[in-house]
């Protein structure tokens, strides 16, 4: 389905409550992050190290994936490979069916959103319940996440209070945050106890040890991965790091960039299922590694930098476009600046070719990215690929925005500026008829829909110079 950012953006801009919700949230997040990185020298050194860690891992990605599989398998984790989201959904469903699982408790996972896993499981008679508070709220609302880190950032206390009253039996209306949290906890505790399986994502995969690293603040991730007898993790192949020592610098970057915390409340490392004599943990651990176009992105040396992303959401928090229109406007799982470069690469420029244009190229996202992803450069590259494809292997749907009319206009512009006589004739003509062309004319309407039509002077600069006697000077 082709994206339509423009029409959704108009709807969002005409929703004053949505804009107030985002403005308040973004201001708070930016302030908290600024406090954490007050020392600019420390910030520069740390982000350079983070970028180097991710670049090193990507440079050796094929080998490290094989190393990770060997180590994880030796630890007792069953590793599955999925080329597409359909493959990943089928693998997860087969595992759950083999274990007779009918109820799944989920920790936060953007890849499961990418797979549309909940809908797939529901279609096969399996209920998946989100245990992250933000994810639980939007699940009740029947919505997709609006932010990578804070899924329900677009809602205020009153909207959440009404949602709980409408969906949780016996819940009175209250805007008290502690009371709302307690109401969700009461429901979710039962789900944790009764779940047949737990499902999570992974923030990092460590090739050296075959470990999964998950960070969180609520404890729901830990409960989802230890209480049920079966744990399934789903994540993208780019989450790999080479060594266990690489995790600490990234943990020093991710929470501080995301929520302004020095560290999350919980850092979970899963290396094996429950061992003999241990009192908790799942009996089986399965890991589904999803490609879904990532290998194609990896094949292009410039676009490969996209895969450095550690999903902190800092680029969204500082983006002037995202702060005004919100995550749902992007029509994809990954919104904001990272979504503007990732989604067109995964889904194709023919489906999401408008997203790279949803940017001012102000570079705010580049300045705050903890792993130095050159987002603005990649946006320009994708815009170019959409109009003038280079047939690069990493780009899907290149040339989808090619326009014969636009190409003809630019060739005419080139011809006009290559000939002094043609330039003089064109400028004289525009001075005469330019202001007579209506703003809604086919060649102008996309430009004038968001800009004022320029006013052409009645006389050219050359004509004015001749009148002043400067023609030969």
N, C-alpha and C positions, 0 to 999 in steps of 0.2 A: 504494500500500500504506500502511495507517494505521500511524503510529508507535506504539511501545509502550515508552516510556522507563522506566516504572515497573518492569516485570518485568526488563528488562535491568539496571537500577540495582541491584536486589536481587542479581542474579548477580554483578555487579562488586563489591558490598560484601562478598560472601562469598568473594572471591578475595584472600587476604592478600598474595600475591606481587605481584599487580597494584597493590594499594594502596601497597605499599612502593616499587615502581618509580616510581609517580607522585609520591609524597611526596618522594622523594630528588631527582627531576628538578625539581619545582616549586620546592623550597627553593633550589636552585642558581640557577635562572633569575631568581627574585625578587631574590636577593642581588646578582646581576650587574647587573640593571637598576637597582637602587637606587644602586649605585656610579656608574653613568653619569649619573644624574639627581640627584646629591647636592645641587646648587644648585637649590633650589626656585623661585627667581625666574627662573632661566634656563629651567627646565622649563616654567613657566607661560607664559612669553613664546613659547617655541618651539612648544608645542602649540597655542597660540592662533593662531599663524601657519599651522601645518599645517592646522588646522580651517578657517581662512579661505581657504586655497588650494583645498581640496577643495570648500568651499561655493561659491566663485566658479565653479569649473569645472562643478559641478552646475547652477548657476543658468543657465549658458549651454550646457548639454550638447548639445542638438540642433544648434546652430550650430557648436560646436566639433567635433562628430563629422563634419560636412560639411567643415569646414576641414581636419581631419586626413586625411580621405579624399583631398582634392585634393592636399595636400602629399605624402602617402605615395605616391599614384599617380604624381605627377610625379617622385618619387625612384626609381620602378621597382618599388615594392611593390604586389602585387595584393591589393586589399581585397575581402573577401567579407562579406556580412551574413547572419546566421542568426537567425531568430526563435525557434526551438526547438532543443533539443539534438539532435533527430532531423535537423533541417536542417544543423546544424553537423557531425554525423557524416557525413552524405551528402556535404557539400562536401569534407571532408578525404579521404574515401574516393575521390571522383572525381579529386582532384588526384593522389593516390598512384597510382591506377590509370592515369591518363594518362601518368605517368612510368614505369610498369612497376615501381614500388617494391614490394618484398616484405618489407623489413626496415627498421624505424624505430627510431632511438635517441631517447629522450625526455629532455628536461630537466624540471625540476619544474613542474607545472602543475595547480592546483586546478580550473581550468575543465575540463581534460581528464577529471578525476575526476568532475566534475559531469555530463559528457557520457557517462561510462562508455565512453570512447573505446577503451581497450585491448580490451575484450570485443567491441566492434563490429568492430574491425579483425581480430581473431582469427577471428571468424565469417566473414570474407571472405578468409581465407588470408594475412593480413599480420601479421607478428610485431612487436610493440612492446616494446622493452626499456627499463626505467627506468634512468637513469644517475645520478640523485641517490642517494647511498648509502642514506639512509633509505628512499626509495621502492623501491630495489632490494631491500632487506631484506624489506619487506612484500610485494613482488611474489613473492619466493621463498616467503613464508609463505601467499600467497593471501589476503591481508587488504587492507582499505582503510586509508588513513591514519588515525591516531588524533589527529593535531595538524596544524594548518595549516603550521607551520614545521618541526616535527620529527616526521615521519610515524611513526617507530618508537619514540617516547618511552616506549611502554608495555612495551618489552622490555629485559631486562638482558643483560649480556655472555654469561652462560651460555646463555640462550635463542638469542641470535644465533650463538654458536659452534656449537651443535647444528644450527641451521638451515643454516649453511654446510657443515658436515660431511655433512649429508643431501642437499644439493643441488648442491654443486660437486665435480666428479670429482677424487679424489685429495687432497681437503682434510682434513688431520688436525684433530682437536679441539684448539682452543686458545682461551683467553680473553684472549690478548694483543691489545690493540686495534690496534696497528700491524700485526700479522700478519694480522688479519681485514681491515683496510683494504687491505693489499697484495693479499690474495686477491681481493677485489672489484675492485680496480683492474686486475688481470691479466685478468679476464674482460671487464670493460667496455672495455678498450683495444681488444680484438679487435672488439667491437661497434661502437665508434666508427669503426674503419677499414673495416668491411664494410657499414655502414648505407647504404641507398639514399636515405634522407631523415632529416632531424632535425626534431623537434617540440619546441616550448617554449611557455611562457606569456609573460606580460609583467607586470612590476610597475607600470609606468606607460606611458602613451602621451602623446606631446607634440604637441599640435595645431599649435604654431608651426612645428615642423620636420618633422613627419611621422615621428618617431622612436619606436622601441620601446626601453624601458629595462628591463634584466634585472639583478638583483643575486643574487649567490651566493657560496659559500665554497670550493667544490671544484674549480672549473674545468670541471665537466661541462657546464654550460650553454653555456659558450663553445665547447667542443668539439662539442656537439650542433648548434650553430647555424652553425659555420664549416666543419667537415670534410665533411659530406655535400653533394652538389650541389644539394639541395633543402631549403629551410627553411620549415616551416609553423608559425606562431604562432597560438594560440587564447587569447582573453581576453574578459572581459566589457566591455560598453560603458561601465561606470562608472570604468574605470581611467584615464580621460583627465585630463590637466592642461593648462592653457592655454599656459604659456610654459616654455621651457627653464630659466629662472631659478627656476621653481617646484619643480624636481626636488631641488635641493640641500637646502632645509629638510626636505623629506620624507625624504631619505636620512639626515639628521641625527636623524630620529625613528625610522624603521623598524628598523634593525639594533639600535639601543640598546634599543628597546622589546622586540624579539623575542628576542635572544640575549645582550644585554648587551655587544655589540661597538660600538666607536665608528663602524666602517664595515665592510662586508663585504669579503672579500678581492678580489672581482671586481665591478666595475660595468661592464656591457656596454651600449653604445648602438648600435642597429642602425637605419640610416637608408636603406639600399639594398642590393640584391644586389651581387655582385662586379662591379667596373667594369673596363673595359679597362686592362690593365697591372698590375692587382692580383694578388697571388700566392695569396690565400686568400679564403674566403668562398663562400657558395652562389651558384649561377648564377641561381636564382630564389628569391624570398621571397614567401610568401603569408601574409596575416593574416585570420583568421576572427573577426569581432566578434559575440559572442553576446548576445542579449537574454534569452531564457528567463524572462520575467516581470519583468525589471528596469524596463522602460518602465511597467508597471503600478504598481510600487513608486514610481517617479519621479513619477507623477501625484498622489501624496498628499504634501502639503507636510511633514507630520510624519514619515511613514515614509521619505521621501527621504533623511533623515539616515543611514539604514542604509547607503546607497551611498557614504558617505565612507570606509568601511573600507579600510585599506591592507594588510590581511592580515598583521599583525605577530604576532598570537597572544597579546599581553600580557593581554588579558581572560581568556583560558583559564588562563594561568600564575598568575593571582591569584584565580581563582574557587574558592570552597570546595566547590562541587558538582563541577565538572570534576575537581579534584584528587583526589576520592575515588572517582569512578566511571569516569573516562577517556573518551576520545573516541568509542569504538565504541558506548557506551551510547546516544548520541544518534541512532544509526541513520541518519545523514545525512553528506554530504560535509563540511559545515561544522559542527563541534561547538562546545561551550562557549557563552559568552554571545552571541557574534556569531551563532553557529548558531541559538540560541534565537529570535533575531528575524529572521534572514535566511531560514532554511529554511521557516518557516510562511508567509512572504510569497511565496516562489518556488513551493513545492509546494502551498500552501493550508492553511488552518487545519483543513480537514476531514481532511487527511492527517497534519499535524504539529501539531495544536492542543494537544497535551500539553506540547510543549517550552517555551512561555512560562511554564509553571507549574514548570519544573525550576529554580527560582531562589529564593534567600532574599531577593532585593531588597536585598542588603547594600550595593550601590553600589561595591564594590571594582573592578568592571570599568569603571565610569564614571570613577573616579578615576585609572586608569592609561591609559585610551584616549588615544593620541597625537593624535587628531583630534576629540576631545570628542564622540563619539557618545553621545547620551542613552539608553543601552541600557535602563536601568530604566524610564524613561518609556514607551519603545516596548513593553517587556514588558507593562506595565499596559494600554496601549492594545490590544495583541493579545488579552490576556485578556478585556478588555471586548468586543472585536469578536466573539470566539468565543461569548460568552454573549448579548450584546445588540448585534447588528449595526447599524452606522450607515449601511450601504450605501455606504461610501466606495469610490471606484473603485480604490484601491490594495490592497484586501483581497480575497483569494481564499478562498472557503469560509467566509465570515463566518456566524456563527450555528450552526456545527456542534456546539457544546457546549450549545446551548439545551436546557433540561430543563423540561418542564411541571410536574414535581413540585417542582423547585427554585423555579421561578417562583411556584408556589402557596404554598410555604413562606414566601418573602419577602413575598408579599402579606399572608399571615396575620400575619407579624411586624410589618409596617407597620400593619395594622389594630389589632393588640394595643397597640402603642406610641402609637397615636393616641387611645386611649380609656382614661382612668384606671380605669374600671370593668372593662374587658376586661383591662387589665394586672394589676389586683389579682386577678382571677379566675384568670388564667393562672399567676401566680406561686404562688398558694395551691395550685393543682393540681399544679404541678411539685414543690412541697415535699412533696406526699403521694405522687405516683406516679413522680416523676423517677428515683429510684434503682431502681425496679422494671423500668425499660426496659432490656433486655439490650444490651450493647455492640455485638453483631452485628446489631442491628435494621436493616432496610433503609435507614432514613433516617440512621443513625449510622455504618454500617460503614466508609464511606470515610474519615470523620473519625477514628474510633477505630482504624483499621488502623495509624496512625502516631502516635496520641496516646492518652493516658489519658482514659477517660470521666470527665467532671466529676461531683463528688459534690454533690448538692443538699442544702442545709440543711433541717432539719425544720421550721423556722419562718422566716417572712419577716422582713425588717428592720422593716417596719411593725408586725408582731405583737410583735417584741421591744421596740420603742419603746413600744407600748401597755402592755406588762407593766411597764415601768419608769416609767410615768406621764408619758411625753413626748409623748403623742398630740397635744395641743393646743399645744405649744410651737413 
